[in-house]
Amino acid sequence: MALFIKAQYHFKFRNDVPTRFHRQRREVAFAPGGGKPPIIVPWENVAAWVTQAQGATQYGVQRQYGLGLGFIDPETGQQHFLELPQPGLPLAMGLWESVRAYMEYEVHTREEIQDPHGLHRPGDPPHEGVHTFHRARQRLHRRHRDGEIGLFKVAMWYLWHIIDLWTIPFHLAEWEIRAIQKAGRKTLPASLEEWSQPLPREQWAQPSEELKRLSAEVRRRQAQQPNRPITAIFAEVYTEETTLSA
C-alpha cells in the first residue's frame, strides 16, 4: 500500500499541470485538468488561507495543515478552491509568503528563501543531494574553527548521520530526482505556454494603488514592531481595511 501511494504521487506530475505564477503579467494560471482550458486570474483577486484540523484516533491526536487558494473564474463567475497539504502550520504560511514575496518582487532567487544555512554553492544542482551533505559538513567544521560550536555538537552531528545511514538518504533523493527527470512532465497547453513567456519591461503590469497603499502601511508597522510576526501585521491591516470598506 505504501509503494502504491508513493507511485501515485511520484507520477502525478505526468498528468497534472502545476499552478503557474507570472509576476510580469501579475496573473495566476490554474489548470483544472480533464481537458479543460486553464483559468487565468489577476494576482490581486486570489484569496489565500491556512487550514488547521485535528482529531483523535486510536493512535492519538492527529493534526493536518494546508494552504488554501481561492478564486473566481472571470468568464463564468464560478468559485474555485485549491488546497495544498503541508507538514506543519509554519510551512503552510511560509509557502504562501514565498509566493507573495516572489510576485511582489521582494525575492528573486530560490536561495533567498530556501537556503538560510548556506548549504548551496554556485555550480551545485538546484535540488538537495549528496552535495548538500558535504556542504553541511563543511559548514560544521567552519563553525567549529570559528568557535561557534564545540566538539560535543560536532560529535553529535557525526553520530546522528551515522545512525541516519550517512549519505544513503541523499543518494536516494538523487535517484528519485533522476527518475522524475527521465519520466518527463506533462506538456503545457499551447495557450498556457504562450502565456508563460516573458514580457518586455514596458509591458509589465503594475500593482493597484490600493495594494501599494496597504503594502506601505504593512512596511510602516513592521518597522515600528520588527519582532512582531509579519502574518499578524498583514491580518491587522486587512481587518482594518475590511472594516472601513463595510
C-alpha positions as CSV (number, residue, x, y, z in Angstrom):
1,M,0.0,0.0,0.0
2,A,2.8,2.4,0.9
3,L,4.5,1.7,-2.5
4,F,1.2,2.3,-4.3
5,I,0.7,5.6,-2.6
6,K,4.3,6.7,-3.4
7,A,4.0,5.7,-7.0
8,Q,0.7,7.6,-7.3
9,Y,2.3,10.8,-6.1
10,H,5.5,10.1,-7.9
11,F,3.9,10.0,-11.3
12,K,1.2,12.6,-10.6
13,F,3.2,15.3,-12.4
14,R,2.7,13.3,-15.7
15,N,-1.0,14.2,-15.8
16,D,-1.2,17.4,-13.8
17,V,-0.2,20.9,-14.8
18,P,1.0,22.9,-11.8
19,T,-0.4,26.3,-10.9
20,R,1.8,29.0,-12.5
21,F,2.5,32.5,-11.3
22,H,3.5,35.2,-13.8
23,R,4.7,38.3,-11.9
24,Q,5.3,40.3,-15.0
25,R,1.6,39.9,-16.0
26,R,0.5,39.9,-12.3
27,E,-1.6,36.9,-13.1
28,V,-2.0,33.3,-11.9
29,A,-2.9,30.4,-14.2
30,F,-4.8,27.4,-12.7
31,A,-5.1,24.3,-14.8
32,P,-8.3,22.4,-13.8
33,G,-7.4,19.3,-15.8
34,G,-9.7,17.0,-17.6
35,G,-9.1,18.7,-20.9
36,K,-10.5,22.0,-19.7
37,P,-8.7,25.2,-20.6
38,P,-6.6,26.9,-18.0
39,I,-8.2,29.7,-15.9
40,I,-6.2,32.9,-15.7
41,V,-6.9,35.1,-12.8
42,P,-5.5,38.5,-11.8
43,W,-3.0,38.1,-8.9
44,E,-4.8,40.6,-6.6
45,N,-8.0,38.6,-7.0
46,V,-6.6,35.4,-5.5
47,A,-7.5,34.7,-1.9
48,A,-5.3,32.6,0.4
49,W,-5.8,31.0,3.8
50,V,-4.2,28.4,6.1
51,T,-6.2,25.5,7.5
52,Q,-5.6,23.5,10.6
53,A,-7.6,20.5,11.7
54,Q,-7.1,17.9,14.4
55,G,-8.9,14.8,15.5
56,A,-8.5,11.9,17.9
57,T,-7.9,8.3,16.7
58,Q,-6.9,5.1,18.4
59,Y,-3.3,6.2,17.6
60,G,-3.6,9.5,19.4
61,V,-4.3,13.1,18.3
62,Q,-3.6,13.8,14.6
63,R,-3.2,17.2,13.1
64,Q,-3.5,18.3,9.5
65,Y,-2.4,21.5,7.9
66,G,-2.9,23.0,4.5
67,L,-2.6,26.2,2.3
68,G,-5.8,27.1,0.6
69,L,-6.2,29.2,-2.6
70,G,-9.5,30.5,-3.9
71,F,-10.5,32.5,-6.9
72,I,-13.5,33.3,-9.2
73,D,-13.4,32.4,-12.9
74,P,-13.6,35.7,-14.6
75,E,-15.6,34.2,-17.5
76,T,-18.2,32.1,-15.7
77,G,-18.2,33.6,-12.2
78,Q,-17.8,30.2,-10.7
79,Q,-15.8,29.9,-7.5
80,H,-12.8,27.5,-7.3
81,F,-10.8,26.3,-4.4
82,L,-7.5,24.6,-4.2
83,E,-5.9,23.2,-1.0
84,L,-2.3,22.1,-0.7
85,P,-1.5,19.8,2.3
86,Q,1.5,20.8,4.3
87,P,3.5,19.1,7.1
88,G,3.1,22.0,9.5
89,L,1.5,25.4,10.1
90,P,4.7,27.4,9.7
91,L,5.4,25.6,6.4
92,A,2.0,26.4,5.1
93,M,2.3,30.1,6.0
94,G,5.9,30.1,4.6
95,L,4.8,28.7,1.3
96,W,2.3,31.5,0.8
97,E,4.7,34.1,2.0
98,S,7.3,32.9,-0.5
99,V,4.8,33.1,-3.4
100,R,3.6,36.5,-2.3
101,A,7.2,37.8,-1.9
102,Y,8.1,36.5,-5.4
103,M,5.0,38.1,-7.1
104,E,5.8,41.4,-5.4
105,Y,9.5,41.4,-6.3
106,E,10.7,41.0,-2.8
107,V,12.6,37.9,-3.6
108,H,14.2,36.9,-6.9
109,T,16.1,33.6,-6.4
110,R,15.5,30.3,-4.7
111,E,18.5,30.8,-2.4
112,E,16.9,33.8,-0.8
113,I,14.1,31.7,0.7
114,Q,15.3,28.1,0.6
115,D,19.0,28.3,1.6
116,P,19.1,30.1,5.0
117,H,22.1,28.0,6.2
118,G,24.4,28.5,3.1
119,L,24.2,24.9,2.0
120,H,24.0,25.8,-1.7
121,R,27.0,27.0,-3.7
122,P,27.4,28.2,-7.3
123,G,27.5,25.2,-9.6
124,D,25.5,22.9,-7.3
125,P,22.4,21.3,-8.6
126,P,19.2,23.2,-7.6
127,H,17.9,20.2,-5.6
128,E,19.1,18.5,-2.4
129,G,21.5,15.6,-2.8
130,V,24.9,14.3,-1.7
131,H,26.4,17.8,-2.3
132,T,24.0,19.1,0.5
133,F,25.5,16.6,2.9
134,H,29.1,17.7,2.1
135,R,28.1,21.4,2.3
136,A,26.6,20.8,5.7
137,R,29.8,19.0,6.9
138,Q,32.0,21.8,5.6
139,R,29.8,24.4,7.4
140,L,30.0,22.3,10.6
141,H,33.8,22.3,10.6
142,R,33.9,26.0,9.7
143,R,31.7,26.9,12.7
144,H,33.9,24.7,14.9
145,R,37.0,26.5,13.7
146,D,35.4,29.9,14.3
147,G,34.5,28.9,17.9
148,E,30.7,29.0,17.3
149,I,30.2,25.3,18.4
150,G,32.2,22.9,20.5
151,L,33.4,19.3,20.0
152,F,30.2,17.9,21.6
153,K,28.0,19.3,18.8
154,V,30.4,18.1,16.2
155,A,30.4,14.6,17.7
156,M,26.6,14.6,17.9
157,W,26.4,15.6,14.3
158,Y,28.5,12.7,13.2
159,L,26.7,10.3,15.5
160,W,23.3,11.3,14.1
161,H,24.4,10.9,10.5
162,I,25.9,7.5,11.2
163,I,22.6,6.4,12.6
164,D,20.9,8.0,9.6
165,L,23.0,5.8,7.3
166,W,25.4,8.6,6.3
167,T,24.9,9.6,2.7
168,I,22.4,6.9,1.7
169,P,19.3,9.1,2.1
170,F,20.9,11.8,-0.1
171,H,21.7,9.2,-2.8
172,L,18.1,8.0,-2.6
173,A,16.9,11.6,-3.1
174,E,19.1,12.0,-6.2
175,W,17.8,8.7,-7.5
176,E,14.2,9.8,-7.2
177,I,15.0,13.2,-8.9
178,R,16.7,11.4,-11.8
179,A,13.6,9.1,-12.2
180,I,11.3,12.2,-12.3
181,Q,13.5,13.9,-14.9
182,K,13.5,10.8,-17.1
183,A,9.8,10.3,-16.9
184,G,9.1,13.8,-18.3
185,R,6.4,16.3,-17.4
186,K,3.0,16.8,-19.0
187,T,3.2,19.2,-21.9
188,L,1.7,22.6,-21.3
189,P,-1.3,23.6,-23.3
190,A,-0.4,25.9,-26.2
191,S,-2.3,28.9,-24.7
192,L,-0.5,28.4,-21.3
193,E,2.9,28.0,-23.0
194,E,2.4,31.3,-24.8
195,W,1.1,33.0,-21.6
196,S,4.2,31.8,-19.7
197,Q,6.6,33.7,-21.9
198,P,8.4,36.8,-20.5
199,L,7.2,40.3,-21.5
200,P,9.1,43.4,-22.5
201,R,9.7,45.6,-19.4
202,E,7.4,48.3,-20.7
203,Q,4.5,45.8,-20.8
204,W,4.9,44.7,-17.2
205,A,1.7,45.0,-15.2
206,Q,1.8,47.3,-12.2
207,P,0.1,46.8,-8.7
208,S,-3.1,48.7,-8.0
209,E,-3.0,51.9,-5.9
210,E,-4.9,50.1,-3.2
211,L,-2.3,47.4,-2.9
212,K,0.6,50.0,-2.9
213,R,-1.1,51.8,0.0
214,L,-1.7,48.7,2.0
215,S,1.8,47.4,1.4
216,A,3.2,50.7,2.6
217,E,1.2,50.5,5.7
218,V,2.4,47.0,6.4
219,R,6.0,48.0,6.0
220,R,5.5,51.0,8.3
221,R,4.0,48.9,11.1
222,Q,6.7,46.2,10.6
223,A,9.4,48.9,11.1
224,Q,7.7,50.0,14.3
225,Q,7.4,46.4,15.6
226,P,10.2,44.4,13.9
227,N,9.7,41.4,16.3
228,R,6.0,41.0,15.6
229,P,5.0,38.2,13.1
230,I,4.5,39.6,9.6
231,T,1.4,37.5,9.3
232,A,-0.2,39.2,12.3
233,I,0.5,42.6,10.7
234,F,-1.0,41.6,7.4
235,A,-4.1,40.3,9.2
236,E,-4.4,43.5,11.2
237,V,-4.1,45.8,8.2
238,Y,-6.5,43.7,6.2
239,T,-9.1,43.6,9.0
240,E,-9.0,47.4,9.4
241,E,-9.4,47.8,5.6
242,T,-12.3,45.5,5.5
243,T,-14.0,47.3,8.5
244,L,-13.6,50.7,6.8
245,S,-14.9,49.4,3.5
246,A,-18.0,47.9,5.2
